[in-house]
Amino acid sequence: MGEPNPSRSERRAIARNATRASILEAARRVAARDGARNLSLRGVAGEAGFAPAALYGYFANKDELLLALAAEDLSVLSRAMREAVAADGGATKLTAASTVALALLRDNETMAAAQGALPQTSGGSDAERLFNGRMIAALKVLSDATGQPANNRDNQCDVVLVAAALAGLTLFSRSGRLDALGFTPEEILKRLGRRFA
């Protein structure tokens, strides 16, 4: 016996999700080619084969599109950190997760561009909620890597400090300033692991 045919609303939802995915794939190609900071809805629409106005049915503006790309990247980051912790080749779990995070973030222009796409005050867009949810998932992986459950304010604060340290280290590393200061990423990550693990 085969599966029942999907209802009309289910078919519409499937088609909408497929179109959204193709827009995101096109946006990723444009970002790789032109740089995430130079991403435009017009360029993405052209790459995806849509009229520019059609994208507004999926993303209100460039910022929402960047946040959607960054949310996907946060999922990749969370998965990679979990795998690094599971493989734990002798380093502390936090150092393993942080090393993978730094490698992914250092080369990820979309995440850097998304920082400018986040509103100054927390809003209610779907793109922002998705980004926030994926960010919380990544923080949960870092929390697990520290071995401290995020069940109280102090432990939650420590996880945010670790994430902020990784974000700052990424900035220093991407800009070449870490080398200019005479530090290696490995040296800083080992110290971070000793401080918080």
C-alpha positions as a Python dict, from the first residue, in 0.01 Angstrom:
ca = {
    (1, 'M'): (0, 0, 0),
    (2, 'G'): (130, 342, -89),
    (3, 'E'): (121, 651, 124),
    (4, 'P'): (-188, 870, 95),
    (5, 'N'): (-164, 1166, -138),
    (6, 'P'): (-72, 1487, 40),
    (7, 'S'): (-347, 1742, 79),
    (8, 'R'): (-346, 2062, -121),
    (9, 'S'): (-212, 2264, 175),
    (10, 'E'): (62, 2006, 231),
    (11, 'R'): (163, 2026, -137),
    (12, 'R'): (173, 2406, -113),
    (13, 'A'): (391, 2386, 199),
    (14, 'I'): (626, 2140, 29),
    (15, 'A'): (651, 2364, -278),
    (16, 'R'): (708, 2673, -62),
    (17, 'N'): (984, 2502, 136),
    (18, 'A'): (1149, 2384, -187),
    (19, 'T'): (1139, 2735, -331),
    (20, 'R'): (1281, 2881, -9),
    (21, 'A'): (1560, 2623, -16),
    (22, 'S'): (1643, 2710, -378),
    (23, 'I'): (1655, 3080, -288),
    (24, 'L'): (1892, 3005, 0),
    (25, 'E'): (2112, 2792, -230),
    (26, 'A'): (2123, 3078, -480),
    (27, 'A'): (2204, 3324, -200),
    (28, 'R'): (2488, 3101, -85),
    (29, 'R'): (2632, 3093, -440),
    (30, 'V'): (2604, 3473, -472),
    (31, 'A'): (2764, 3521, -129),
    (32, 'A'): (3051, 3289, -223),
    (33, 'R'): (3105, 3470, -552),
    (34, 'D'): (3047, 3834, -451),
    (35, 'G'): (3088, 3826, -73),
    (36, 'A'): (2810, 3806, 183),
    (37, 'R'): (2833, 4177, 260),
    (38, 'N'): (2758, 4250, -107),
    (39, 'L'): (2456, 4021, -121),
    (40, 'S'): (2149, 4180, -277),
    (41, 'L'): (1798, 4048, -324),
    (42, 'R'): (1819, 4144, -691),
    (43, 'G'): (2138, 3940, -737),
    (44, 'V'): (1993, 3641, -552),
    (45, 'A'): (1670, 3660, -752),
    (46, 'G'): (1868, 3659, -1077),
    (47, 'E'): (2076, 3364, -960),
    (48, 'A'): (1765, 3171, -856),
    (49, 'G'): (1574, 3257, -1175),
    (50, 'F'): (1303, 3462, -1005),
    (51, 'A'): (1178, 3816, -1043),
    (52, 'P'): (1320, 4027, -758),
    (53, 'A'): (971, 4095, -619),
    (54, 'A'): (913, 3720, -580),
    (55, 'L'): (1176, 3700, -305),
    (56, 'Y'): (978, 3934, -83),
    (57, 'G'): (726, 3656, -32),
    (58, 'Y'): (1003, 3463, 147),
    (59, 'F'): (1233, 3729, 292),
    (60, 'A'): (1134, 4084, 383),
    (61, 'N'): (1480, 4220, 309),
    (62, 'K'): (1849, 4140, 273),
    (63, 'D'): (1894, 4121, 651),
    (64, 'E'): (1635, 3842, 682),
    (65, 'L'): (1806, 3653, 402),
    (66, 'L'): (2144, 3688, 573),
    (67, 'L'): (1997, 3571, 903),
    (68, 'A'): (1847, 3265, 731),
    (69, 'L'): (2189, 3179, 583),
    (70, 'A'): (2356, 3233, 920),
    (71, 'A'): (2095, 3013, 1090),
    (72, 'E'): (2187, 2731, 850),
    (73, 'D'): (2554, 2792, 931),
    (74, 'L'): (2481, 2774, 1303),
    (75, 'S'): (2326, 2430, 1249),
    (76, 'V'): (2642, 2317, 1069),
    (77, 'L'): (2850, 2466, 1352),
    (78, 'S'): (2650, 2287, 1623),
    (79, 'R'): (2675, 1955, 1443),
    (80, 'A'): (3051, 1993, 1385),
    (81, 'M'): (3111, 2083, 1751),
    (82, 'R'): (2907, 1782, 1869),
    (83, 'E'): (3108, 1554, 1640),
    (84, 'A'): (3438, 1702, 1763),
    (85, 'V'): (3335, 1648, 2125),
    (86, 'A'): (3232, 1289, 2049),
    (87, 'A'): (3563, 1221, 1871),
    (88, 'D'): (3759, 1388, 2155),
    (89, 'G'): (4115, 1301, 2057),
    (90, 'G'): (4271, 1373, 2395),
    (91, 'A'): (4195, 1745, 2411),
    (92, 'T'): (3935, 1867, 2655),
    (93, 'K'): (3584, 1860, 2515),
    (94, 'L'): (3566, 2237, 2523),
    (95, 'T'): (3897, 2272, 2339),
    (96, 'A'): (3778, 2023, 2076),
    (97, 'A'): (3448, 2208, 2026),
    (98, 'S'): (3619, 2549, 2028),
    (99, 'T'): (3885, 2444, 1776),
    (100, 'V'): (3618, 2331, 1529),
    (101, 'A'): (3410, 2643, 1595),
    (102, 'L'): (3704, 2874, 1532),
    (103, 'A'): (3796, 2696, 1207),
    (104, 'L'): (3439, 2721, 1077),
    (105, 'L'): (3377, 3078, 1193),
    (106, 'R'): (3710, 3213, 1071),
    (107, 'D'): (3626, 3120, 712),
    (108, 'N'): (3255, 3203, 727),
    (109, 'E'): (3174, 3542, 586),
    (110, 'T'): (2798, 3487, 617),
    (111, 'M'): (2816, 3471, 996),
    (112, 'A'): (3028, 3787, 1002),
    (113, 'A'): (2781, 3968, 775),
    (114, 'A'): (2484, 3847, 980),
    (115, 'Q'): (2614, 4041, 1279),
    (116, 'G'): (2520, 4359, 1099),
    (117, 'A'): (2183, 4210, 1001),
    (118, 'L'): (2069, 4158, 1359),
    (119, 'P'): (1841, 4436, 1481),
    (120, 'Q'): (1958, 4647, 1774),
    (121, 'T'): (1652, 4544, 1970),
    (122, 'S'): (1506, 4199, 1963),
    (123, 'G'): (1222, 4188, 1714),
    (124, 'G'): (978, 3927, 1614),
    (125, 'S'): (1068, 3828, 1259),
    (126, 'D'): (1071, 3459, 1172),
    (127, 'A'): (1430, 3493, 1048),
    (128, 'E'): (1543, 3639, 1380),
    (129, 'R'): (1360, 3372, 1582),
    (130, 'L'): (1517, 3099, 1370),
    (131, 'F'): (1863, 3254, 1413),
    (132, 'N'): (1812, 3285, 1789),
    (133, 'G'): (1698, 2924, 1818),
    (134, 'R'): (2002, 2799, 1628),
    (135, 'M'): (2229, 3021, 1837),
    (136, 'I'): (2083, 2872, 2155),
    (137, 'A'): (2145, 2523, 2015),
    (138, 'A'): (2511, 2613, 1953),
    (139, 'L'): (2539, 2753, 2307),
    (140, 'K'): (2393, 2427, 2439),
    (141, 'V'): (2671, 2232, 2264),
    (142, 'L'): (2930, 2463, 2424),
    (143, 'S'): (2760, 2418, 2760),
    (144, 'D'): (2775, 2039, 2724),
    (145, 'A'): (3143, 2068, 2627),
    (146, 'T'): (3222, 2255, 2948),
    (147, 'G'): (3065, 1973, 3147),
    (148, 'Q'): (2852, 2221, 3337),
    (149, 'P'): (2479, 2204, 3282),
    (150, 'A'): (2325, 2538, 3190),
    (151, 'N'): (2076, 2506, 3474),
    (152, 'N'): (2171, 2822, 3659),
    (153, 'R'): (2255, 3181, 3577),
    (154, 'D'): (2628, 3149, 3655),
    (155, 'N'): (2677, 2851, 3423),
    (156, 'Q'): (2474, 3021, 3151),
    (157, 'C'): (2690, 3331, 3190),
    (158, 'D'): (3004, 3117, 3155),
    (159, 'V'): (2875, 2970, 2828),
    (160, 'V'): (2804, 3318, 2692),
    (161, 'L'): (3157, 3420, 2795),
    (162, 'V'): (3301, 3122, 2607),
    (163, 'A'): (3095, 3209, 2298),
    (164, 'A'): (3200, 3575, 2324),
    (165, 'A'): (3564, 3469, 2355),
    (166, 'L'): (3528, 3253, 2043),
    (167, 'A'): (3363, 3539, 1854),
    (168, 'G'): (3641, 3777, 1955),
    (169, 'L'): (3909, 3520, 1873),
    (170, 'T'): (3748, 3474, 1532),
    (171, 'L'): (3767, 3848, 1472),
    (172, 'F'): (4132, 3862, 1578),
    (173, 'S'): (4215, 3559, 1366),
    (174, 'R'): (4023, 3672, 1053),
    (175, 'S'): (4188, 4012, 1060),
    (176, 'G'): (4543, 3883, 1118),
    (177, 'R'): (4561, 4067, 1451),
    (178, 'L'): (4621, 3749, 1650),
    (179, 'D'): (4941, 3685, 1455),
    (180, 'A'): (5039, 4050, 1495),
    (181, 'L'): (5001, 4011, 1871),
    (182, 'G'): (5221, 3700, 1865),
    (183, 'F'): (4957, 3444, 1966),
    (184, 'T'): (4836, 3129, 1798),
    (185, 'P'): (4472, 3021, 1799),
    (186, 'E'): (4573, 2688, 1957),
    (187, 'E'): (4742, 2866, 2248),
    (188, 'I'): (4436, 3077, 2319),
    (189, 'L'): (4194, 2783, 2281),
    (190, 'K'): (4392, 2567, 2525),
    (191, 'R'): (4382, 2847, 2780),
    (192, 'L'): (4011, 2894, 2722),
    (193, 'G'): (3960, 2521, 2774),
    (194, 'R'): (4152, 2530, 3104),
    (195, 'R'): (3959, 2834, 3227),
    (196, 'F'): (3610, 2705, 3158),
    (197, 'A'): (3627, 2327, 3150),
}
